[in-house]
Amino acid sequence: MSSLHRWILSLLSIFHASKDENLKWRQQNQEQQLKLKHAQIVAEKQLEAELKRRTVQLAHEIELLNTENEAQLAMLKIKYQQEIKDYKQYLHSLDQLKISIQKSYAHLPEAVAFTIHHHAKQLLNQMWEAENFQDKMQIEMQLIKFMTTVHEESRLFLEGEKLESLPEKTLALIRSKSA
């Protein structure tokens, strides 16, 4: 036999020995490999089930958030509609006040009635635009005081109990605000 032939036989024998060893290892570890494969399949199924559960849970949470947001939006719309209605009523009340001043002080130029009306509207707008609740309440109290003073002076003048030809207290309130 030639050395090449021996060399090929020895290579084949190494190859077969390696294959035999690999086969023995697979046979010895077949049970462990089956357990690992089974554990992997179980883990994948558990992961899939967990993902499905989380997907359902997240979909439910999203639906709850959407419902909550829709409810909040509806409440805000109602709130702002009511605020617009209140604001319109305030404006109507101020217009009535202007008419009352014009009737009570018919001898005064219209500019005086418009100035009083304009001042009341400015107070109303300041009250409406106030960010802080305390500021809003303070301005609302100023508006109430102003409107009460205008109304009282008009009533007294019409009843003849007030002799001044101008609504002095009202104008004093406007001067104090602008000073």
N, CA, C and O of each residue as an XYZ file, in Angstrom:
716
protein
N       0.807     -1.162      0.000
C       0.000      0.000      0.000
C       0.860      1.237      0.000
O       1.909      1.341      0.635
N       0.378      2.075     -0.691
C       1.163      3.290     -0.808
C       0.854      4.233      0.342
O      -0.159      4.103      1.029
N       1.714      5.137      0.519
C       1.533      6.092      1.624
C       0.324      6.985      1.390
O      -0.307      7.433      2.348
N       0.003      7.242      0.166
C      -1.175      8.040     -0.143
C      -2.416      7.263      0.262
O      -3.355      7.814      0.836
N      -2.402      5.991     -0.044
C      -3.523      5.161      0.290
C      -3.689      5.094      1.805
O      -4.813      5.177      2.299
N      -2.621      4.948      2.539
C      -2.668      4.926      4.007
C      -3.160      6.258      4.558
O      -3.940      6.333      5.508
N      -2.687      7.243      3.945
C      -3.073      8.586      4.417
C      -4.575      8.785      4.228
O      -5.232      9.340      5.109
N      -5.124      8.350      3.113
C      -6.560      8.477      2.832
C      -7.341      7.593      3.804
O      -8.388      8.004      4.304
N      -6.850      6.395      4.073
C      -7.520      5.510      5.014
C      -7.519      6.118      6.416
O      -8.523      6.066      7.127
N      -6.416      6.676      6.790
C      -6.344      7.286      8.115
C      -7.266      8.502      8.192
O      -7.861      8.761      9.238
N      -7.385      9.230      7.121
C      -8.291     10.374      7.076
C      -9.742      9.893      7.156
O     -10.572     10.480      7.850
N     -10.023      8.803      6.424
C     -11.372      8.246      6.474
C     -11.679      7.707      7.866
O     -12.795      7.858      8.363
N     -10.717      7.098      8.474
C     -10.932      6.558      9.801
C     -11.144      7.699     10.808
O     -11.962      7.564     11.718
N     -10.442      8.785     10.667
C     -10.650      9.961     11.548
C     -12.054     10.514     11.304
O     -12.771     10.866     12.241
N     -12.425     10.582     10.042
C     -13.748     11.092      9.682
C     -14.849     10.219     10.268
O     -15.818     10.730     10.829
N     -14.704      8.908     10.138
C     -15.691      7.980     10.678
C     -15.706      8.016     12.203
O     -16.766      7.937     12.825
N     -14.554      8.134     12.781
C     -14.477      8.215     14.242
C     -15.194      9.471     14.724
O     -15.917      9.451     15.720
N     -14.979     10.554     14.002
C     -15.639     11.821     14.361
C     -17.141     11.671     14.218
O     -17.885     12.120     15.089
N     -17.605     11.053     13.142
C     -19.036     10.847     12.925
C     -19.612      9.933     13.994
O     -20.711     10.163     14.498
N     -18.839      8.866     14.342
C     -19.301      7.956     15.393
C     -19.415      8.684     16.730
O     -20.372      8.494     17.481
N     -18.432      9.508     17.006
C     -18.444     10.268     18.267
C     -19.615     11.251     18.289
O     -20.272     11.423     19.316
N     -19.864     11.881     17.168
C     -20.986     12.812     17.049
C     -22.299     12.067     17.245
O     -23.201     12.563     17.921
N     -22.410     10.873     16.654
C     -23.605     10.049     16.791
C     -23.796      9.629     18.243
O     -24.906      9.696     18.770
N     -22.704      9.190     18.896
C     -22.787      8.815     20.322
C     -23.248     10.006     21.158
O     -24.104      9.875     22.032
N     -22.664     11.170     20.874
C     -23.029     12.381     21.647
C     -24.508     12.695     21.454
O     -25.203     13.041     22.409
N     -24.982     12.576     20.228
C     -26.400     12.854     19.941
C     -27.296     11.838     20.648
O     -28.341     12.195     21.191
N     -26.883     10.581     20.638
C     -27.680      9.554     21.311
C     -27.698      9.795     22.815
O     -28.738      9.671     23.462
N     -26.538     10.141     23.363
C     -26.460     10.377     24.813
C     -27.254     11.633     25.212
O     -27.832     11.686     26.297
N     -27.277     12.619     24.348
C     -27.920     13.891     24.687
C     -29.271     14.092     24.009
O     -29.855     15.174     24.058
N     -29.755     13.014     23.371
C     -31.026     13.119     22.663
C     -32.159     13.538     23.602
O     -32.960     14.403     23.246
N     -32.236     12.961     24.751
C     -33.287     13.295     25.711
C     -33.182     14.765     26.129
O     -34.189     15.469     26.200
N     -31.985     15.211     26.400
C     -31.770     16.611     26.811
C     -32.127     17.552     25.663
O     -32.731     18.601     25.890
N     -31.760     17.188     24.431
C     -32.090     18.029     23.288
C     -33.599     18.095     23.078
O     -34.144     19.154     22.768
N     -34.278     16.946     23.250
C     -35.740     16.940     23.140
C     -36.374     17.826     24.213
O     -37.319     18.568     23.949
N     -35.829     17.729     25.434
C     -36.341     18.577     26.522
C     -36.121     20.056     26.193
O     -37.013     20.877     26.407
N     -34.938     20.398     25.675
C     -34.646     21.782     25.310
C     -35.571     22.256     24.191
O     -36.095     23.368     24.249
N     -35.771     21.431     23.189
C     -36.651     21.783     22.082
C     -38.079     21.965     22.594
O     -38.775     22.911     22.225
N     -38.495     21.035     23.454
C     -39.829     21.138     24.045
C     -39.939     22.416     24.888
O     -40.933     23.137     24.796
N     -38.923     22.693     25.703
C     -38.924     23.903     26.540
C     -38.977     25.162     25.661
O     -39.645     26.137     26.006
N     -38.273     25.134     24.536
C     -38.280     26.269     23.633
C     -39.672     26.470     23.031
O     -40.152     27.600     22.937
N     -40.315     25.383     22.626
C     -41.668     25.459     22.054
C     -42.644     25.988     23.111
O     -43.479     26.847     22.825
N     -42.527     25.462     24.340
C     -43.404     25.921     25.426
C     -43.168     27.405     25.706
O     -44.117     28.169     25.888
N     -41.904     27.804     25.739
C     -41.575     29.212     25.995
C     -42.122     30.110     24.891
O     -42.642     31.190     25.172
N     -42.009     29.676     23.644
C     -42.542     30.462     22.531
C     -44.058     30.583     22.633
O     -44.615     31.653     22.387
N     -44.728     29.487     22.996
C     -46.191     29.524     23.134
C     -46.597     30.426     24.308
O     -47.575     31.167     24.220
N     -45.836     30.353     25.404
C     -46.124     31.221     26.554
C     -45.922     32.688     26.169
O     -46.725     33.549     26.529
N     -44.851     32.959     25.440
C     -44.580     34.322     24.996
C     -45.688     34.816     24.067
O     -46.142     35.955     24.174
N     -46.109     33.952     23.165
C     -47.186     34.302     22.251
C     -48.480     34.582     23.025
O     -49.185     35.549     22.737
N     -48.786     33.726     24.012
C     -49.993     33.918     24.834
C     -49.889     35.216     25.625
O     -50.866     35.958     25.735
N     -48.715     35.491     26.172
C     -48.510     36.726     26.943
C     -48.660     37.953     26.043
O     -49.261     38.952     26.437
N     -48.110     37.867     24.838
C     -48.247     38.971     23.887
C     -49.707     39.205     23.512
O     -50.147     40.351     23.414
N     -50.456     38.127     23.303
C     -51.885     38.265     23.002
C     -52.622     38.904     24.179
O     -53.447     39.800     24.002
N     -52.304     38.423     25.387
C     -52.948     38.985     26.585
C     -52.634     40.473     26.715
O     -53.530     41.275     26.979
N     -51.373     40.843     26.532
C     -50.964     42.248     26.638
C     -51.604     43.095     25.532
O     -51.970     44.249     25.756
N     -51.734     42.506     24.331
C     -52.367     43.228     23.227
C     -53.823     43.524     23.560
O     -54.305     44.636     23.342
N     -54.519     42.525     24.088
C     -55.917     42.713     24.485
C     -56.006     43.750     25.602
O     -56.873     44.623     25.584
N     -55.110     43.643     26.562
C     -55.106     44.581     27.689
C     -54.834     46.013     27.200
O     -55.511     46.951     27.622
N     -53.849     46.178     26.317
C     -53.541     47.505     25.789
C     -54.691     48.058     24.955
O     -54.999     49.248     25.034
N     -55.319     47.212     24.165
C     -56.472     47.650     23.374
C     -57.587     48.130     24.303
O     -58.241     49.137     24.031
N     -57.797     47.409     25.394
C     -58.815     47.810     26.377
C     -58.449     49.154     27.018
O     -59.302     50.030     27.161
N     -57.192     49.309     27.396
C     -56.752     50.567     28.014
C     -56.880     51.731     27.033
O     -57.269     52.831     27.425
N     -56.556     51.496     25.763
C     -56.697     52.543     24.744
C     -58.164     52.919     24.585
O     -58.503     54.097     24.467
N     -59.036     51.904     24.584
C     -60.470     52.175     24.460
C     -60.981     52.977     25.661
O     -61.796     53.887     25.510
N     -60.491     52.627     26.851
C     -60.880     53.394     28.049
C     -60.410     54.842     27.944
O     -61.160     55.768     28.254
N     -59.168     55.034     27.506
C     -58.639     56.394     27.355
C     -59.433     57.180     26.312
O     -59.727     58.359     26.510
N     -59.776     56.529     25.210
C     -60.578     57.202     24.183
C     -61.938     57.610     24.730
O     -62.411     58.718     24.475
N     -62.560     56.714     25.479
C     -63.860     57.016     26.076
C     -63.738     58.175     27.065
O     -64.567     59.084     27.083
N     -62.697     58.125     27.879
C     -62.468     59.196     28.861
C     -62.221     60.528     28.147
O     -62.755     61.560     28.552
N     -61.417     60.502     27.091
C     -61.141     61.733     26.346
C     -62.395     62.286     25.689
O     -62.615     63.497     25.686
N     -63.219     61.401     25.131
C     -64.475     61.844     24.523
C     -65.390     62.476     25.574
O     -66.035     63.492     25.315
N     -65.437     61.873     26.748
C     -66.275     62.412     27.827
C     -65.753     63.784     28.271
O     -66.531     64.718     28.465
N     -64.443     63.890     28.427
C     -63.864     65.178     28.829
C     -64.128     66.246     27.774
O     -64.444     67.388     28.106
N     -63.998     65.875     26.508
C     -64.259     66.819     25.428
C     -65.711     67.272     25.446
O     -65.997     68.460     25.291
N     -66.623     66.334     25.634
C     -68.045     66.680     25.697
C     -68.323     67.611     26.873
O     -69.090     68.566     26.751
N     -67.693     67.326     28.014
C     -67.890     68.179     29.198
C     -67.325     69.575     28.946
O     -67.941     70.571     29.326
N     -66.165     69.653     28.312
C     -65.573     70.961     28.010
C     -66.456     71.756     27.055
O     -66.634     72.963     27.220
N     -67.008     71.067     26.053
C     -67.897     71.752     25.115
C     -69.103     72.333     25.848
O     -69.492     73.478     25.618
N     -69.681     71.532     26.725
C     -70.842     71.994     27.491
C     -70.447     73.168     28.374
O     -71.169     74.161     28.465
N     -69.293     73.044     29.023
C     -68.817     74.118     29.911
C     -68.636     75.418     29.130
O     -69.083     76.479     29.566
N     -67.976     75.328     27.970
C     -67.724     76.542     27.192
C     -69.000     77.098     26.584
O     -69.142     78.314     26.453
N     -69.932     76.229     26.209
C     -71.222     76.717     25.722
C     -71.939     77.497     26.822
O     -72.547     78.537     26.568
N     -71.856     76.975     28.050
C     -72.483     77.669     29.179
C     -71.778     78.993     29.454
O     -72.423     79.997     29.754
N     -70.451     78.989     29.349
C     -69.708     80.235     29.566
C     -70.069     81.273     28.509
O     -70.198     82.456     28.822
N     -70.234     80.842     27.263
C     -70.633     81.768     26.203
C     -72.021     82.321     26.496
O     -72.276     83.512     26.321
N     -72.910     81.447     26.943
C     -74.268     81.881     27.289
C     -74.218     82.898     28.437
O     -74.889     83.929     28.387
N     -73.424     82.605     29.462
C     -73.280     83.530     30.592
C     -72.710     84.867     30.131
O     -73.175     85.927     30.549
N     -71.693     84.805     29.259
C     -71.061     86.031     28.768
C     -72.075     86.872     27.995
O     -72.128     88.092     28.150
N     -72.887     86.203     27.153
C     -73.923     86.924     26.399
C     -74.926     87.580     27.352
O     -75.379     88.701     27.116
N     -75.268     86.866     28.433
C     -76.209     87.429     29.402
C     -75.601     88.650     30.102
O     -76.285     89.645     30.344
N     -74.316     88.556     30.418
C     -73.630     89.716     30.997
C     -73.686     90.901     30.034
O     -74.005     92.022     30.433
N     -73.373     90.642     28.764
C     -73.394     91.726     27.770
C     -74.792     92.318     27.643
O     -74.949     93.535     27.547
N     -75.795     91.468     27.644
C     -77.182     91.953     27.584
C     -77.486     92.817     28.811
O     -78.120     93.866     28.698
N     -77.040     92.379     29.952
C     -77.252     93.139     31.180
C     -76.557     94.504     31.103
O     -77.106     95.517     31.536
N     -75.357     94.512     30.553
C     -74.634     95.787     30.405
C     -75.348     96.705     29.419
O     -75.394     97.920     29.616
N     -75.902     96.126     28.365
C     -76.673     96.945     27.418
C     -77.898     97.539     28.102
O     -78.235     98.700     27.871
N     -78.566     96.753     28.941
C     -79.714     97.255     29.694
C     -79.292     98.384     30.634
O     -80.013     99.364     30.823
N     -78.105     98.219     31.216
C     -77.581     99.254     32.110
C     -77.339    100.549     31.341
O     -77.646    101.634     31.835
N     -76.791    100.436     30.138
C     -76.545    101.624     29.306
C     -77.870    102.317     28.987
O     -77.963    103.543     29.057
N     -78.882    101.544     28.640
C     -80.201    102.115     28.334
C     -80.771    102.812     29.567
O     -81.364    103.887     29.469
N     -80.585    102.189     30.720
C     -81.065    102.780     31.975
C     -80.362    104.111     32.247
O     -80.997    105.078     32.668
N     -79.072    104.155     32.009
C     -78.316    105.413     32.213
C     -78.824    106.474     31.243
O     -79.030    107.625     31.626
N     -79.025    106.081     29.979
C     -79.500    107.043     28.981
C     -80.878    107.591     29.349
O     -81.158    108.769     29.128
N     -81.735    106.740     29.909
C     -83.073    107.193     30.316
C     -82.992    108.065     31.568
O     -83.667    109.090     31.666
N     -82.166    107.651     32.513
C     -82.072    108.379     33.778
C     -81.414    109.732     33.602
O     -81.845    110.719     34.198
N     -80.388    109.781     32.797
C     -79.631    111.007     32.589
C     -79.791    111.455     31.136
O     -78.809    111.597     30.408
N     -81.022    111.671     30.731
C     -81.326    112.046     29.349
C     -80.652    113.365     28.966
O     -80.406    113.617     27.786
N     -80.357    114.195     29.946
C     -79.743    115.495     29.673
C     -78.238    115.372     29.387
O     -77.629    116.322     28.894
N     -77.636    114.222     29.689
C     -76.198    114.036     29.473
C     -75.904    113.645     28.021
O     -76.742    113.044     27.348
N     -74.720    113.989     27.557
C     -74.330    113.529     26.217
C     -74.242    112.001     26.207
O     -73.933    111.380     27.224
N     -74.513    111.413     25.061
C     -74.469    109.952     24.942
C     -73.101    109.401     25.280
O     -72.982    108.257     25.718
N     -72.074    110.198     25.084
C     -70.700    109.746     25.335
C     -70.516    109.315     26.788
O     -69.745    108.397     27.069
N     -71.218    109.972     27.710
C     -71.092    109.603     29.126
C     -71.657    108.190     29.334
O     -71.023    107.355     29.978
N     -72.832    107.931     28.794
C     -73.441    106.600     28.920
C     -72.552    105.555     28.248
O     -72.375    104.457     28.777
N     -71.997    105.890     27.091
C     -71.113    104.952     26.393
C     -69.825    104.711     27.176
O     -69.304    103.595     27.193
N     -69.313    105.754     27.821
C     -68.094    105.608     28.632
C     -68.353    104.671     29.812
O     -67.539    103.795     30.103
N     -69.477    104.856     30.482
C     -69.828    103.991     31.611
C     -70.015    102.555     31.116
O     -69.525    101.606     31.729
N     -70.721    102.416     30.013
C     -70.947    101.090     29.419
C     -69.615    100.456     29.017
O     -69.382     99.276     29.279
N     -68.759    101.227     28.393
C     -67.453    100.722     27.945
C     -66.610    100.268     29.151
O     -65.952     99.229     29.101
N     -66.641    101.052     30.220
C     -65.875    100.682     31.414
C     -66.392     99.350     31.984
O     -65.610     98.482     32.371
N     -67.707     99.212     32.028
C     -68.293     97.964     32.534
C     -67.888     96.790     31.631
O     -67.601     95.705     32.135
N     -67.861     96.987     30.312
C     -67.442     95.926     29.391
C     -65.969     95.563     29.588
O     -65.589     94.394     29.509
N     -65.148     96.583     29.845
C     -63.734     96.300     30.106
C     -63.574     95.444     31.360
O     -62.796     94.490     31.373
N     -64.318     95.792     32.417
C     -64.262     94.982     33.636
C     -64.730     93.548     33.357
O     -64.132     92.583     33.835
N     -65.809     93.428     32.575
C     -66.316     92.104     32.226
C     -65.246     91.303     31.467
O     -65.007     90.135     31.773
N     -64.616     91.930     30.492
C     -63.585     91.231     29.709
C     -62.382     90.863     30.569
O     -61.824     89.775     30.423
N     -61.982     91.758     31.460
C     -60.868     91.443     32.364
C     -61.225     90.247     33.246
O     -60.407     89.355     33.471
N     -62.458     90.248     33.737
C     -62.915     89.143     34.581
C     -62.891     87.839     33.772
O     -62.433     86.809     34.267
N     -63.377     87.887     32.550
C     -63.468     86.685     31.719
C     -62.092     86.146     31.348
O     -61.900     84.934     31.243
N     -61.144     87.045     31.151
C     -59.816     86.635     30.693
C     -58.849     86.330     31.831
O     -57.744     85.843     31.593
N     -59.258     86.613     33.067
C     -58.361     86.373     34.207
C     -58.012     84.896     34.306
O     -58.884     84.031     34.229
N     -56.741     84.626     34.475
C     -56.259     83.243     34.575
C     -56.449     82.707     35.993
O     -56.846     81.559     36.193
N     -56.166     83.539     36.939
C     -56.170     83.161     38.345
C     -57.577     83.335     38.917
O     -58.236     84.342     38.655
N     -58.034     82.362     39.693
C     -59.380     82.417     40.267
C     -59.543     83.622     41.186
O     -60.582     84.283     41.158
N     -58.527     83.917     42.005
C     -58.638     85.056     42.920
C     -58.722     86.373     42.156
O     -59.486     87.263     42.532
N     -57.941     86.500     41.088
C     -58.014     87.708     40.258
C     -59.405     87.831     39.642
O     -59.995     88.911     39.609
N     -59.909     86.707     39.158
C     -61.239     86.688     38.547
C     -62.297     87.156     39.563
O     -63.166     87.966     39.238
N     -62.209     86.638     40.784
C     -63.183     87.018     41.821
C     -63.048     88.493     42.193
O     -64.051     89.175     42.404
N     -61.824     88.981     42.273
C     -61.593     90.390     42.620
C     -62.196     91.305     41.544
O     -62.855     92.294     41.865
N     -61.971     90.974     40.286
C     -62.509     91.789     39.191
C     -64.026     91.671     39.153
O     -64.716     92.647     38.859
N     -64.552     90.484     39.445
C     -66.001     90.308     39.474
C     -66.617     91.190     40.573
O     -67.680     91.782     40.382
N     -65.951     91.264     41.694
C     -66.452     92.133     42.771
C     -66.416     93.601     42.340
O     -67.332     94.358     42.661
N     -65.373     94.011     41.618
C     -65.303     95.380     41.092
C     -66.455     95.641     40.124
O     -67.080     96.702     40.158
N     -66.730     94.659     39.257
C     -67.820     94.805     38.289
C     -69.167     94.911     39.007
O     -70.002     95.744     38.656
N     -69.367     94.067     40.005
C     -70.630     94.110     40.761
C     -70.773     95.455     41.465
O     -71.841     96.066     41.441
N     -69.701     95.907     42.087
C     -69.734     97.214     42.773
C     -70.037     98.330     41.783
O     -70.830     99.229     42.064
N     -69.398     98.262     40.624
C     -69.597     99.296     39.609
C     -71.037     99.290     39.123
O     -71.678    100.339     39.063
N     -71.549     98.110     38.775
C     -72.917     98.021     38.261
C     -73.949     98.409     39.324
O     -74.961     99.039     39.018
N     -73.683     98.030     40.557
C     -74.594     98.391     41.656
C     -74.614     99.901     41.846
O     -75.674    100.497     42.040
N     -73.449    100.507     41.789
C     -73.344    101.967     41.944
C     -74.103    102.663     40.811
O     -74.870    103.592     41.065
N     -73.898    102.230     39.575
C     -74.593    102.830     38.428
C     -76.101    102.679     38.603
O     -76.848    103.640     38.420
N     -76.541    101.501     38.949
C     -77.975    101.252     39.111
C     -78.564    102.103     40.240
O     -79.629    102.702     40.095
N     -77.863    102.141     41.341
C     -78.358    102.906     42.497
C     -78.430    104.398     42.179
O     -79.407    105.066     42.517
N     -77.401    104.909     41.534
C     -77.422    106.335     41.179
C     -78.547    106.637     40.187
O     -79.209    107.669     40.299
N     -78.764    105.766     39.241
C     -79.854    105.963     38.273
C     -81.202    105.949     38.975
O     -82.060    106.787     38.697
N     -81.386    105.011     39.875
C     -82.651    104.910     40.607
C     -82.893    106.160     41.450
O     -83.985    106.728     41.436
N     -81.858    106.582     42.185
C     -82.006    107.773     43.036
C     -82.307    109.021     42.209
O     -83.116    109.858     42.607
N     -81.654    109.136     41.063
C     -81.879    110.309     40.212
C     -83.308    110.314     39.680
O     -83.964    111.355     39.655
N     -83.792    109.137     39.253
C     -85.161    109.055     38.731
C     -86.203    109.335     39.808
O     -87.260    109.903     39.532
N     -85.893    108.929     41.043
C     -86.838    109.148     42.142
C     -86.726    110.558     42.702
O     -87.487    110.936     43.592
N     -85.790    111.331     42.192
C     -85.640    112.715     42.616
C     -84.883    112.863     43.921
O     -84.816    113.971     44.454
N     -84.316    111.811     44.452
C     -83.575    111.872     45.704
C     -82.136    112.338     45.493
O     -81.452    112.703     46.449
N     -81.692    112.325     44.276
C     -80.319    112.725     43.960
C     -80.403    113.996     43.149
O     -81.083    114.052     42.124
N     -79.714    115.007     43.609
C     -79.820    116.303     42.966
C     -78.715    116.558     41.940
O     -78.867    117.415     41.070
N     -77.588    115.810     42.036
C     -76.515    116.036     41.066
C     -76.994    115.631     39.681
O     -77.784    114.700     39.518
N     -76.493    116.357     38.691
C     -76.909    116.055     37.324
C     -75.993    115.028     36.667
O     -76.224    114.633     35.524
N     -74.959    114.594     37.375
C     -74.035    113.579     36.866
C     -74.000    112.377     37.816
O     -74.222    112.532     39.016
N     -73.727    111.205     37.296
C     -73.545    110.043     38.170
C     -72.131    110.092     38.787
O     -71.214    109.405     38.338
N     -71.995    110.908     39.808
C     -70.675    111.218     40.386
C     -69.948    109.984     40.924
O     -68.761    109.795     40.655
N     -70.657    109.147     41.680
C     -69.996    107.959     42.245
C     -69.506    107.019     41.145
O     -68.417    106.453     41.242
N     -70.305    106.862     40.114
C     -69.927    106.005     38.985
C     -68.695    106.558     38.295
O     -67.749    105.826     38.003
N     -68.717    107.848     38.042
C     -67.568    108.471     37.377
C     -66.332    108.438     38.269
O     -65.210    108.333     37.774
N     -66.533    108.527     39.568
C     -65.400    108.429     40.502
C     -64.778    107.031     40.437
O     -63.557    106.882     40.479
N     -65.631    106.015     40.333
C     -65.107    104.644     40.193
C     -64.291    104.490     38.906
O     -63.250    103.833     38.895
N     -64.773    105.100     37.833
C     -64.026    105.028     36.566
C     -62.706    105.755     36.701
O     -61.675    105.262     36.244
N     -62.725    106.955     37.340
C     -61.469    107.716     37.537
C     -60.495    106.945     38.406
O     -59.296    106.940     38.128
N     -60.985    106.287     39.459
C     -60.074    105.549     40.358
C     -59.454    104.350     39.647
O     -58.316    103.970     39.923
N     -60.214    103.763     38.732
C     -59.692    102.606     37.977
C     -58.636    103.041     36.960
O     -57.659    102.330     36.726
N     -58.843    104.209     36.362
C     -57.909    104.659     35.332
C     -56.702    105.386     35.917
O     -55.713    105.613     35.220
N     -56.780    105.745     37.173
C     -55.656    106.476     37.783
C     -54.519    105.576     38.144
O     -53.505    106.041     38.663
